[in-house]
Amino acid sequence: MKELNIGVLGLQGAIEEHIAATKLALKEMGLGGNVLGVKTPKEVKTVDGLIIPGGESTVMGRMSTLNQAFAVIKERISGGVPVMGTCAGTILLAKKTFDRVTGETEQPLLGLMDIAVERNAYGRQRESFEADLDIPVLGEGKYRGVFIRSPAIRETGSRVEVLCRLDKLIVAVREDNMIGTAFHPELTPDTRFHQLFVKAVAQRAGTGKTVSC
């Protein structure tokens, strides 16, 4: 049976938290695999799935561009490799991002997910909060969303599946092999979002095992 290799973009942000959450998800699903931080183009080429964590999206975009990993990340996702972006990671996946004060940003974007994202939609650090979310794709039971300087998804294309809203704002989406959240699933003990991602990775990698979550 193939062991999964899952990478967490390790330039900046909640790297260790995502590694720990993904390892726990694999364990709970009964799957073998390696989870590690990746930075370079060579490392990105080795993974079966990629997580782009929360952090500073502008910093991550510029650092990835400078070390030439950005082009490889885009190529691999375009080729079908599953990816999960959380908070800043969702911003980087988007085709368009803007700030409600300064307007459209000019930061580096992967531009792969057909969404428009508003940065800091809920305010700055002091406005951080948690909320119980209804996310049908995760099954029954509320999911505790942790929102820290979180964006919101303001527009979606026809192929984008809305997974969750908080009030009227979209906070989780899926399009083909891409998942994006406005909140931080790595900061809760509930691994269901990581399991959803791992399921996609396992199915594409062909583990030979039926995967459910």
N, CA and C atoms as a LAMMPS dump frame, in Angstrom:
ITEM: TIMESTEP
0
ITEM: NUMBER OF ATOMS
639
ITEM: BOX BOUNDS ff ff ff
-5.0000000000000000e+02 5.0000000000000000e+02
-5.0000000000000000e+02 5.0000000000000000e+02
-5.0000000000000000e+02 5.0000000000000000e+02
ITEM: ATOMS id mol type element x y z
1 1 1 N 0.836 -1.195 0
2 1 2 C 0 0 0
3 1 3 C 0.877 1.254 0
4 2 1 N 0.571 2.184 -0.845
5 2 2 C 1.354 3.418 -0.949
6 2 3 C 1.171 4.286 0.29
7 3 1 N 2.268 4.776 0.83
8 3 2 C 2.187 5.752 1.917
9 3 3 C 2.088 7.141 1.32
10 4 1 N 1.258 7.946 1.926
11 4 2 C 1.048 9.304 1.428
12 4 3 C 2.18 10.214 1.882
13 5 1 N 2.557 11.139 1.012
14 5 2 C 3.481 12.207 1.363
15 5 3 C 2.728 13.522 1.261
16 6 1 N 2.472 14.124 2.408
17 6 2 C 1.706 15.369 2.454
18 6 3 C 2.625 16.492 2.921
19 7 1 N 2.644 17.566 2.159
20 7 2 C 3.496 18.697 2.489
21 7 3 C 2.717 19.876 3.022
22 8 1 N 3.328 20.594 3.935
23 8 2 C 2.799 21.869 4.424
24 8 3 C 3.792 22.944 3.987
25 9 1 N 3.32 23.911 3.224
26 9 2 C 4.232 24.956 2.753
27 9 3 C 4.892 25.622 3.95
28 10 1 N 6.209 25.468 4.046
29 10 2 C 6.898 25.8 5.283
30 10 3 C 7.658 27.107 5.266
31 11 1 N 7.113 28.109 4.637
32 11 2 C 7.805 29.391 4.566
33 11 3 C 7.469 30.298 5.743
34 12 1 N 6.221 30.254 6.183
35 12 2 C 5.776 31.176 7.231
36 12 3 C 4.358 30.776 7.626
37 13 1 N 3.995 30.979 8.895
38 13 2 C 2.621 30.713 9.312
39 13 3 C 2.5 29.489 10.209
40 14 1 N 1.287 28.919 10.256
41 14 2 C 0.953 27.84 11.198
42 14 3 C 1.404 26.484 10.658
43 15 1 N 2.687 26.32 10.492
44 15 2 C 3.247 25.121 9.846
45 15 3 C 3.158 23.907 10.777
46 16 1 N 3.725 24.019 11.974
47 16 2 C 3.755 22.887 12.898
48 16 3 C 2.355 22.458 13.3
49 17 1 N 1.446 23.417 13.433
50 17 2 C 0.072 23.076 13.809
51 17 3 C -0.6 22.224 12.727
52 18 1 N -0.362 22.567 11.461
53 18 2 C -0.933 21.788 10.367
54 18 3 C -0.289 20.4 10.278
55 19 1 N 0.997 20.325 10.51
56 19 2 C 1.676 19.027 10.495
57 19 3 C 1.078 18.12 11.561
58 20 1 N 0.907 18.651 12.774
59 20 2 C 0.352 17.853 13.868
60 20 3 C -1.084 17.426 13.574
61 21 1 N -1.899 18.34 13.051
62 21 2 C -3.3 18.028 12.769
63 21 3 C -3.42 16.982 11.66
64 22 1 N -2.55 17.067 10.652
65 22 2 C -2.6 16.112 9.549
66 22 3 C -2.14 14.732 10.001
67 23 1 N -1.114 14.675 10.82
68 23 2 C -0.675 13.391 11.363
69 23 3 C -1.781 12.742 12.183
70 24 1 N -2.485 13.531 12.978
71 24 2 C -3.591 12.997 13.771
72 24 3 C -4.713 12.512 12.866
73 25 1 N -5.013 13.261 11.807
74 25 2 C -6.056 12.851 10.864
75 25 3 C -5.701 11.512 10.212
76 26 1 N -4.449 11.354 9.795
77 26 2 C -4.007 10.09 9.211
78 26 3 C -4.184 8.939 10.193
79 27 1 N -3.81 9.171 11.434
80 27 2 C -3.932 8.14 12.461
81 27 3 C -5.391 7.762 12.675
82 28 1 N -6.248 8.76 12.773
83 28 2 C -7.67 8.501 13.004
84 28 3 C -8.318 7.789 11.822
85 29 1 N -7.769 7.984 10.63
86 29 2 C -8.303 7.34 9.43
87 29 3 C -7.659 5.988 9.148
88 30 1 N -6.665 5.625 9.93
89 30 2 C -5.989 4.358 9.733
90 30 3 C -5.111 4.321 8.501
91 31 1 N -4.528 5.455 8.154
92 31 2 C -3.687 5.554 6.964
93 31 3 C -2.244 5.836 7.359
94 32 1 N -1.316 5.275 6.586
95 32 2 C 0.086 5.585 6.78
96 32 3 C 0.474 6.782 5.94
97 33 1 N 1.464 7.5 6.384
98 33 2 C 1.894 8.64 5.589
99 33 3 C 2.935 9.479 6.287
100 34 1 N 3.568 10.335 5.509
101 34 2 C 4.557 11.27 6.021
102 34 3 C 4.022 12.683 5.845
103 35 1 N 4.209 13.502 6.86
104 35 2 C 3.779 14.896 6.806
105 35 3 C 4.982 15.76 7.162
106 36 1 N 5.332 16.678 6.294
107 36 2 C 6.523 17.471 6.518
108 36 3 C 6.387 18.852 5.893
109 37 1 N 7.186 19.776 6.407
110 37 2 C 7.239 21.093 5.806
111 37 3 C 8.022 21.054 4.509
112 38 1 N 7.53 21.772 3.503
113 38 2 C 8.23 21.85 2.215
114 38 3 C 8.408 23.319 1.834
115 39 1 N 9.549 23.619 1.234
116 39 2 C 9.86 24.996 0.854
117 39 3 C 10.312 25.12 -0.59
118 40 1 N 11.162 24.226 -1.008
119 40 2 C 11.828 24.366 -2.306
120 40 3 C 11.012 23.723 -3.423
121 41 1 N 11.28 24.11 -4.666
122 41 2 C 10.612 23.456 -5.8
123 41 3 C 10.794 21.947 -5.784
124 42 1 N 12.013 21.472 -5.459
125 42 2 C 12.293 20.041 -5.418
126 42 3 C 11.415 19.344 -4.392
127 43 1 N 11.245 19.94 -3.231
128 43 2 C 10.418 19.343 -2.179
129 43 3 C 8.952 19.329 -2.572
130 44 1 N 8.489 20.41 -3.19
131 44 2 C 7.087 20.494 -3.603
132 44 3 C 6.757 19.404 -4.621
133 45 1 N 7.719 19.049 -5.457
134 45 2 C 7.495 18.042 -6.492
135 45 3 C 7.293 16.641 -5.925
136 46 1 N 7.654 16.427 -4.65
137 46 2 C 7.592 15.079 -4.075
138 46 3 C 6.265 14.769 -3.389
139 47 1 N 5.393 15.749 -3.177
140 47 2 C 4.221 15.524 -2.327
141 47 3 C 3.014 15.059 -3.127
142 48 1 N 2.157 14.289 -2.426
143 48 2 C 0.879 13.848 -2.995
144 48 3 C -0.235 14.853 -2.716
145 49 1 N -0.024 15.715 -1.748
146 49 2 C -0.988 16.753 -1.408
147 49 3 C -0.278 17.873 -0.685
148 50 1 N -0.827 19.083 -0.758
149 50 2 C -0.166 20.26 -0.191
150 50 3 C -1.145 21.091 0.619
151 51 1 N -0.7 21.521 1.793
152 51 2 C -1.457 22.462 2.618
153 51 3 C -0.733 23.802 2.59
154 52 1 N -1.476 24.855 2.29
155 52 2 C -0.93 26.219 2.359
156 52 3 C -1.527 26.86 3.599
157 53 1 N -0.733 27.093 4.632
158 53 2 C -1.281 27.484 5.933
159 53 3 C -1.657 28.956 6.022
160 54 1 N -2.251 29.282 7.157
161 54 2 C -2.492 30.684 7.467
162 54 3 C -1.189 31.374 7.832
163 55 1 N -1.193 32.668 7.785
164 55 2 C -0.002 33.462 8.067
165 55 3 C -0.129 34.797 7.36
166 56 1 N 0.939 35.251 6.764
167 56 2 C 0.938 36.494 6.004
168 56 3 C 0.986 36.149 4.512
169 57 1 N -0.128 36.287 3.833
170 57 2 C -0.21 35.834 2.441
171 57 3 C 0.761 36.575 1.535
172 58 1 N 0.955 37.862 1.769
173 58 2 C 1.881 38.633 0.934
174 58 3 C 3.305 38.129 1.099
175 59 1 N 3.707 37.859 2.354
176 59 2 C 5.049 37.358 2.637
177 59 3 C 5.245 35.99 1.994
178 60 1 N 4.27 35.085 2.169
179 60 2 C 4.399 33.744 1.604
180 60 3 C 4.474 33.788 0.08
181 61 1 N 3.648 34.635 -0.52
182 61 2 C 3.661 34.752 -1.974
183 61 3 C 4.987 35.253 -2.494
184 62 1 N 5.545 36.258 -1.851
185 62 2 C 6.816 36.821 -2.304
186 62 3 C 7.966 35.861 -2.078
187 63 1 N 7.968 35.171 -0.925
188 63 2 C 9.044 34.22 -0.652
189 63 3 C 8.989 33.045 -1.624
190 64 1 N 7.774 32.564 -1.924
191 64 2 C 7.618 31.454 -2.868
192 64 3 C 8.042 31.859 -4.268
193 65 1 N 7.786 33.113 -4.615
194 65 2 C 8.201 33.606 -5.925
195 65 3 C 9.719 33.691 -6.009
196 66 1 N 10.345 34.182 -4.936
197 66 2 C 11.792 34.36 -4.932
198 66 3 C 12.525 33.019 -5.017
199 67 1 N 12.021 31.989 -4.322
200 67 2 C 12.728 30.701 -4.366
201 67 3 C 12.21 29.788 -5.472
202 68 1 N 11.337 30.332 -6.321
203 68 2 C 10.823 29.665 -7.526
204 68 3 C 9.879 28.501 -7.218
205 69 1 N 9.408 28.406 -5.96
206 69 2 C 8.458 27.348 -5.617
207 69 3 C 7.054 27.668 -6.124
208 70 1 N 6.753 28.954 -6.295
209 70 2 C 5.399 29.372 -6.667
210 70 3 C 4.971 28.732 -7.987
211 71 1 N 5.845 28.764 -8.963
212 71 2 C 5.51 28.211 -10.279
213 71 3 C 5.291 26.706 -10.204
214 72 1 N 6.085 26.028 -9.389
215 72 2 C 5.94 24.581 -9.238
216 72 3 C 4.648 24.241 -8.503
217 73 1 N 4.327 25.008 -7.47
218 73 2 C 3.066 24.806 -6.748
219 73 3 C 1.884 24.952 -7.702
220 74 1 N 1.912 25.991 -8.486
221 74 2 C 0.82 26.229 -9.44
222 74 3 C 0.717 25.092 -10.451
223 75 1 N 1.846 24.64 -10.945
224 75 2 C 1.864 23.553 -11.923
225 75 3 C 1.3 22.27 -11.326
226 76 1 N 1.682 21.96 -10.096
227 76 2 C 1.241 20.716 -9.473
228 76 3 C -0.25 20.741 -9.161
229 77 1 N -0.759 21.872 -8.664
230 77 2 C -2.188 21.978 -8.382
231 77 3 C -2.978 21.921 -9.679
232 78 1 N -2.504 22.605 -10.697
233 78 2 C -3.166 22.576 -12.006
234 78 3 C -3.206 21.161 -12.564
235 79 1 N -2.218 20.349 -12.195
236 79 2 C -2.158 18.965 -12.644
237 79 3 C -2.996 18.013 -11.823
238 80 1 N -3.669 18.524 -10.793
239 80 2 C -4.592 17.695 -10.032
240 80 3 C -4.184 17.352 -8.622
241 81 1 N -3.004 17.767 -8.182
242 81 2 C -2.589 17.476 -6.809
243 81 3 C -3.517 18.208 -5.826
244 82 1 N -4.109 17.504 -4.86
245 82 2 C -5.013 18.158 -3.91
246 82 3 C -4.29 19.201 -3.062
247 83 1 N -4.984 20.284 -2.777
248 83 2 C -4.433 21.354 -1.954
249 83 3 C -5.508 21.85 -1.01
250 84 1 N -5.094 22.2 0.196
251 84 2 C -5.988 22.867 1.139
252 84 3 C -5.337 24.169 1.576
253 85 1 N -6.006 25.281 1.316
254 85 2 C -5.547 26.577 1.777
255 85 3 C -6.391 27.025 2.954
256 86 1 N -5.734 27.517 3.993
257 86 2 C -6.47 28.013 5.158
258 86 3 C -6.093 29.463 5.404
259 87 1 N -7.095 30.316 5.537
260 87 2 C -6.909 31.745 5.797
261 87 3 C -6.007 32.347 4.717
262 88 1 N -4.762 32.64 5.017
263 88 2 C -3.858 33.216 4.013
264 88 3 C -3.683 32.288 2.82
265 89 1 N -3.728 30.972 3.064
266 89 2 C -3.611 30.019 1.974
267 89 3 C -4.749 30.132 0.982
268 90 1 N -5.94 30.422 1.477
269 90 2 C -7.091 30.625 0.6
270 90 3 C -6.92 31.893 -0.228
271 91 1 N -6.362 32.915 0.38
272 91 2 C -6.078 34.151 -0.358
273 91 3 C -5.133 33.862 -1.522
274 92 1 N -4.087 33.073 -1.271
275 92 2 C -3.124 32.775 -2.321
276 92 3 C -3.731 31.944 -3.45
277 93 1 N -4.698 31.089 -3.138
278 93 2 C -5.344 30.279 -4.166
279 93 3 C -6.271 31.099 -5.06
280 94 1 N -6.773 32.211 -4.555
281 94 2 C -7.824 32.966 -5.237
282 94 3 C -7.352 33.624 -6.533
283 95 1 N -8.324 33.835 -7.426
284 95 2 C -8.035 34.584 -8.652
285 95 3 C -8.022 36.086 -8.397
286 96 1 N -8.71 36.512 -7.343
287 96 2 C -8.779 37.94 -7.049
288 96 3 C -8.851 38.134 -5.544
289 97 1 N -8.132 39.133 -5.063
290 97 2 C -8.207 39.476 -3.647
291 97 3 C -8.222 40.989 -3.499
292 98 1 N -8.923 41.449 -2.487
293 98 2 C -9.012 42.894 -2.274
294 98 3 C -9.141 43.198 -0.795
295 99 1 N -8.861 44.444 -0.453
296 99 2 C -9 44.956 0.906
297 99 3 C -10.117 45.992 0.892
298 100 1 N -10.993 45.939 1.874
299 100 2 C -12.151 46.844 1.848
300 100 3 C -11.746 48.305 2.007
301 101 1 N -10.531 48.543 2.49
302 101 2 C -10.066 49.92 2.66
303 101 3 C -9.264 50.378 1.444
304 102 1 N -8.306 49.542 1.016
305 102 2 C -7.385 49.968 -0.043
306 102 3 C -7.773 49.464 -1.432
307 103 1 N -8.761 48.559 -1.507
308 103 2 C -9.198 48.056 -2.807
309 103 3 C -8.428 46.825 -3.238
310 104 1 N -8.363 46.568 -4.553
311 104 2 C -7.733 45.362 -5.066
312 104 3 C -6.237 45.37 -4.773
313 105 1 N -5.729 44.22 -4.299
314 105 2 C -4.315 44.126 -3.959
315 105 3 C -3.498 43.692 -5.172
316 106 1 N -2.207 43.915 -5.095
317 106 2 C -1.298 43.533 -6.179
318 106 3 C -0.313 42.465 -5.712
319 107 1 N -0.673 41.703 -4.693
320 107 2 C 0.208 40.68 -4.165
321 107 3 C 0.279 39.476 -5.108
322 108 1 N 1.337 38.665 -5.031
323 108 2 C 1.42 37.456 -5.851
324 108 3 C 0.303 36.484 -5.467
325 109 1 N -0.385 35.943 -6.459
326 109 2 C -1.449 34.963 -6.238
327 109 3 C -1.238 33.769 -7.163
328 110 1 N -1.658 32.598 -6.694
329 110 2 C -1.657 31.432 -7.574
330 110 3 C -2.746 31.56 -8.623
331 111 1 N -3.863 32.19 -8.269
332 111 2 C -4.922 32.475 -9.229
333 111 3 C -5.595 31.237 -9.803
334 112 1 N -5.765 30.206 -8.985
335 112 2 C -6.303 28.935 -9.473
336 112 3 C -7.761 28.698 -9.082
337 113 1 N -8.184 29.226 -7.958
338 113 2 C -9.545 29.003 -7.496
339 113 3 C -10.409 30.199 -7.905
340 114 1 N -11.57 29.91 -8.484
341 114 2 C -12.423 30.954 -9.041
342 114 3 C -13.232 31.637 -7.941
343 115 1 N -12.505 32.373 -7.1
344 115 2 C -13.112 33.097 -5.993
345 115 3 C -12.474 34.479 -5.873
346 116 1 N -13.244 35.414 -5.302
347 116 2 C -12.729 36.728 -4.922
348 116 3 C -12.762 36.811 -3.397
349 117 1 N -11.627 37.128 -2.807
350 117 2 C -11.479 37.082 -1.359
351 117 3 C -11.219 38.48 -0.804
352 118 1 N -11.954 38.811 0.237
353 118 2 C -11.72 40.066 0.956
354 118 3 C -10.812 39.791 2.145
355 119 1 N -9.674 40.421 2.178
356 119 2 C -8.736 40.258 3.285
357 119 3 C -9.261 40.93 4.548
358 120 1 N -8.932 40.329 5.708
359 120 2 C -9.293 40.904 7.007
360 120 3 C -10.759 41.328 7.06
361 121 1 N -11.628 40.465 6.557
362 121 2 C -13.053 40.811 6.455
363 121 3 C -13.704 41.011 7.813
364 122 1 N -13.161 40.362 8.839
365 122 2 C -13.753 40.456 10.183
366 122 3 C -12.986 41.399 11.097
367 123 1 N -11.983 42.08 10.554
368 123 2 C -11.197 42.983 11.38
369 123 3 C -9.802 42.442 11.647
370 124 1 N -9.094 43.113 12.476
371 124 2 C -7.702 42.777 12.771
372 124 3 C -7.606 41.777 13.926
373 125 1 N -6.403 41.65 14.494
374 125 2 C -6.124 40.634 15.497
375 125 3 C -7.092 40.698 16.676
376 126 1 N -7.388 41.889 17.148
377 126 2 C -8.233 42.017 18.342
378 126 3 C -9.676 41.605 18.092
379 127 1 N -10.076 41.524 16.839
380 127 2 C -11.435 41.076 16.524
381 127 3 C -11.525 39.567 16.28
382 128 1 N -10.47 38.818 16.607
383 128 2 C -10.48 37.369 16.429
384 128 3 C -11.578 36.74 17.277
385 129 1 N -12.141 35.627 16.795
386 129 2 C -13.259 34.991 17.497
387 129 3 C -13.384 33.535 17.074
388 130 1 N -14.247 32.799 17.76
389 130 2 C -14.595 31.431 17.405
390 130 3 C -16.1 31.336 17.204
391 131 1 N -16.518 30.391 16.359
392 131 2 C -17.945 30.231 16.077
393 131 3 C -18.238 28.78 15.731
394 132 1 N -19.406 28.299 16.118
395 132 2 C -19.86 26.96 15.744
396 132 3 C -20.451 27.01 14.34
397 133 1 N -19.939 26.152 13.466
398 133 2 C -20.313 26.183 12.063
399 133 3 C -21.047 24.91 11.66
400 134 1 N -22.033 25.065 10.784
401 134 2 C -22.691 23.924 10.156
402 134 3 C -22.003 23.645 8.825
403 135 1 N -21.368 22.476 8.709
404 135 2 C -20.651 22.11 7.489
405 135 3 C -21.106 20.708 7.09
406 136 1 N -22.165 20.604 6.3
407 136 2 C -22.756 19.299 5.977
408 136 3 C -21.768 18.281 5.428
409 137 1 N -20.777 18.721 4.653
410 137 2 C -19.845 17.778 4.05
411 137 3 C -19.001 17.053 5.106
412 138 1 N -18.938 17.604 6.316
413 138 2 C -18.188 16.976 7.399
414 138 3 C -19.042 16.036 8.233
415 139 1 N -20.328 15.943 7.915
416 139 2 C -21.215 15.097 8.683
417 139 3 C -21.928 15.876 9.785
418 140 1 N -22.566 15.142 10.674
419 140 2 C -23.333 15.772 11.746
420 140 3 C -22.404 16.355 12.807
421 141 1 N -22.938 17.321 13.531
422 141 2 C -22.171 17.939 14.603
423 141 3 C -21.549 19.25 14.16
424 142 1 N -21.594 20.22 15.027
425 142 2 C -21.013 21.527 14.745
426 142 3 C -19.49 21.429 14.631
427 143 1 N -18.945 22.32 13.828
428 143 2 C -17.503 22.435 13.7
429 143 3 C -17.083 23.781 14.28
430 144 1 N -16.113 23.759 15.178
431 144 2 C -15.678 24.993 15.838
432 144 3 C -14.657 25.713 14.958
433 145 1 N -15.072 26.818 14.37
434 145 2 C -14.192 27.584 13.52
435 145 3 C -13.442 28.646 14.302
436 146 1 N -12.136 28.715 14.084
437 146 2 C -11.283 29.719 14.735
438 146 3 C -10.916 30.771 13.699
439 147 1 N -11.34 31.997 13.923
440 147 2 C -11.156 33.085 12.963
441 147 3 C -10.151 34.088 13.529
442 148 1 N -8.998 34.205 12.879
443 148 2 C -7.942 35.127 13.299
444 148 3 C -7.542 35.972 12.103
445 149 1 N -7.875 37.233 12.112
446 149 2 C -7.615 38.125 10.962
447 149 3 C -8.094 37.471 9.668
448 150 1 N -9.264 36.889 9.738
449 150 2 C -9.707 36.005 8.658
450 150 3 C -10.284 36.758 7.477
451 151 1 N -10.089 36.202 6.29
452 151 2 C -10.729 36.75 5.097
453 151 3 C -12.161 36.236 4.99
454 152 1 N -12.864 36.667 3.975
455 152 2 C -14.17 36.11 3.606
456 152 3 C -14.215 35.997 2.092
457 153 1 N -14.947 35.029 1.615
458 153 2 C -15.059 34.803 0.177
459 153 3 C -16.299 35.531 -0.318
460 154 1 N -16.106 36.543 -1.131
461 154 2 C -17.198 37.423 -1.551
462 154 3 C -17.846 36.988 -2.857
463 155 1 N -17.073 36.334 -3.734
464 155 2 C -17.605 35.904 -5.024
465 155 3 C -17.087 34.508 -5.336
466 156 1 N -17.928 33.707 -6.004
467 156 2 C -17.512 32.369 -6.42
468 156 3 C -17.933 32.116 -7.857
469 157 1 N -17.127 31.349 -8.573
470 157 2 C -17.466 30.945 -9.929
471 157 3 C -18.435 29.777 -9.928
472 158 1 N -18.875 29.398 -11.095
473 158 2 C -19.916 28.375 -11.221
474 158 3 C -19.461 26.993 -10.782
475 159 1 N -18.162 26.731 -10.804
476 159 2 C -17.644 25.412 -10.428
477 159 3 C -17.306 25.309 -8.944
478 160 1 N -17.453 26.389 -8.23
479 160 2 C -17.07 26.416 -6.822
480 160 3 C -18.247 25.965 -5.955
481 161 1 N -17.98 25.002 -5.099
482 161 2 C -18.98 24.501 -4.152
483 161 3 C -18.812 25.229 -2.818
484 162 1 N -19.875 25.877 -2.361
485 162 2 C -19.842 26.546 -1.061
486 162 3 C -20.071 25.5 0.028
487 163 1 N -19.098 25.33 0.909
488 163 2 C -19.195 24.336 1.977
489 163 3 C -19.764 24.908 3.253
490 164 1 N -19.584 26.207 3.476
491 164 2 C -20.037 26.801 4.736
492 164 3 C -20.159 28.317 4.621
493 165 1 N -21.162 28.826 5.295
494 165 2 C -21.329 30.269 5.464
495 165 3 C -21.396 30.592 6.944
496 166 1 N -20.926 31.755 7.292
497 166 2 C -21.111 32.307 8.632
498 166 3 C -21.924 33.577 8.452
499 167 1 N -23.168 33.538 8.926
500 167 2 C -24.134 34.576 8.583
501 167 3 C -24.25 34.605 7.055
502 168 1 N -23.934 35.685 6.408
503 168 2 C -24.068 35.749 4.956
504 168 3 C -22.741 35.6 4.22
505 169 1 N -21.664 35.5 4.97
506 169 2 C -20.346 35.438 4.345
507 169 3 C -19.901 33.994 4.133
508 170 1 N -19.307 33.712 2.98
509 170 2 C -18.801 32.377 2.667
510 170 3 C -17.444 32.197 3.349
511 171 1 N -17.303 31.087 4.084
512 171 2 C -16.056 30.873 4.829
513 171 3 C -15.376 29.541 4.503
514 172 1 N -15.965 28.719 3.633
515 172 2 C -15.3 27.491 3.196
516 172 3 C -15.839 27.098 1.828
517 173 1 N -14.929 26.702 0.939
518 173 2 C -15.301 26.361 -0.441
519 173 3 C -14.479 25.172 -0.925
520 174 1 N -14.95 24.578 -2.009
521 174 2 C -14.199 23.516 -2.676
522 174 3 C -14.402 23.652 -4.184
523 175 1 N -13.325 23.51 -4.929
524 175 2 C -13.383 23.512 -6.392
525 175 3 C -12.411 22.457 -6.909
526 176 1 N -12.965 21.41 -7.496
527 176 2 C -12.137 20.315 -8.01
528 176 3 C -11.212 19.788 -6.911
529 177 1 N -9.902 19.895 -7.085
530 177 2 C -8.939 19.36 -6.119
531 177 3 C -8.512 20.378 -5.065
532 178 1 N -9.223 21.499 -4.985
533 178 2 C -8.835 22.58 -4.065
534 178 3 C -9.886 22.806 -2.991
535 179 1 N -9.439 22.935 -1.743
536 179 2 C -10.286 23.301 -0.611
537 179 3 C -9.748 24.599 -0.028
538 180 1 N -10.637 25.515 0.313
539 180 2 C -10.221 26.763 0.93
540 180 3 C -11.096 27.107 2.121
541 181 1 N -10.478 27.529 3.219
542 181 2 C -11.226 27.962 4.396
543 181 3 C -10.755 29.342 4.83
544 182 1 N -11.687 30.112 5.377
545 182 2 C -11.335 31.413 5.941
546 182 3 C -10.836 31.275 7.373
547 183 1 N -11.156 30.162 7.995
548 183 2 C -10.792 29.92 9.401
549 183 3 C -9.582 28.994 9.476
550 184 1 N -9.196 28.627 10.699
551 184 2 C -7.976 27.873 10.96
552 184 3 C -8.31 26.485 11.515
553 185 1 N -8.494 25.471 10.657
554 185 2 C -8.812 24.131 11.168
555 185 3 C -7.674 23.47 11.94
556 186 1 N -6.469 23.988 11.778
557 186 2 C -5.338 23.422 12.508
558 186 3 C -5.331 23.809 13.981
559 187 1 N -6.195 24.76 14.367
560 187 2 C -6.215 25.248 15.745
561 187 3 C -7.36 24.665 16.567
562 188 1 N -7.945 23.58 16.085
563 188 2 C -8.983 22.874 16.821
564 188 3 C -8.631 21.4 16.87
565 189 1 N -9.028 20.669 17.936
566 189 2 C -8.749 19.229 17.991
567 189 3 C -9.605 18.408 17.03
568 190 1 N -10.599 19.03 16.42
569 190 2 C -11.472 18.368 15.462
570 190 3 C -10.736 18.254 14.125
571 191 1 N -10.437 17.04 13.696
572 191 2 C -9.623 16.841 12.488
573 191 3 C -10.464 16.628 11.232
574 192 1 N -11.753 16.862 11.263
575 192 2 C -12.599 16.512 10.13
576 192 3 C -12.232 17.25 8.85
577 193 1 N -11.789 18.484 8.936
578 193 2 C -11.394 19.179 7.702
579 193 3 C -10.109 18.586 7.143
580 194 1 N -9.178 18.259 8.008
581 194 2 C -7.956 17.615 7.537
582 194 3 C -8.258 16.228 6.973
583 195 1 N -9.219 15.536 7.557
584 195 2 C -9.609 14.24 7.023
585 195 3 C -10.236 14.374 5.63
586 196 1 N -11.044 15.418 5.435
587 196 2 C -11.623 15.667 4.121
588 196 3 C -10.524 15.854 3.075
589 197 1 N -9.497 16.596 3.444
590 197 2 C -8.362 16.819 2.555
591 197 3 C -7.575 15.527 2.33
592 198 1 N -7.278 14.805 3.404
593 198 2 C -6.525 13.558 3.294
594 198 3 C -7.27 12.559 2.414
595 199 1 N -8.572 12.523 2.525
596 199 2 C -9.378 11.623 1.686
597 199 3 C -9.131 11.914 0.205
598 200 1 N -9.113 13.177 -0.156
599 200 2 C -8.857 13.551 -1.553
600 200 3 C -7.456 13.142 -1.973
601 201 1 N -6.473 13.33 -1.087
602 201 2 C -5.097 12.95 -1.39
603 201 3 C -4.993 11.442 -1.592
604 202 1 N -5.611 10.677 -0.691
605 202 2 C -5.54 9.22 -0.75
606 202 3 C -6.2 8.677 -2.009
607 203 1 N -7.326 9.258 -2.368
608 203 2 C -8.03 8.776 -3.555
609 203 3 C -7.223 9.035 -4.816
610 204 1 N -6.574 10.191 -4.896
611 204 2 C -5.77 10.477 -6.091
612 204 3 C -4.49 9.64 -6.117
613 205 1 N -3.922 9.406 -4.935
614 205 2 C -2.664 8.675 -4.87
615 205 3 C -2.864 7.176 -5.076
616 206 1 N -4.107 6.71 -4.895
617 206 2 C -4.374 5.294 -5.072
618 206 3 C -3.754 4.439 -3.993
619 207 1 N -4.242 4.597 -2.742
620 207 2 C -3.685 3.85 -1.629
621 207 3 C -4.121 2.399 -1.618
622 208 1 N -5.119 2.048 -2.425
623 208 2 C -5.64 0.69 -2.397
624 208 3 C -6.584 0.442 -1.241
625 209 1 N -6.967 1.516 -0.538
626 209 2 C -7.841 1.368 0.614
627 209 3 C -9.023 2.318 0.46
628 210 1 N -10.212 1.812 0.785
629 210 2 C -11.389 2.68 0.758
630 210 3 C -11.285 3.685 1.889
631 211 1 N -11.472 4.947 1.587
632 211 2 C -11.289 6.009 2.559
633 211 3 C -12.615 6.7 2.814
634 212 1 N -12.96 6.884 4.058
635 212 2 C -14.178 7.619 4.408
636 212 3 C -13.863 8.559 5.543
637 213 1 N -14.681 9.591 5.676
638 213 2 C -14.492 10.521 6.784
639 213 3 C -15.829 11.156 7.11
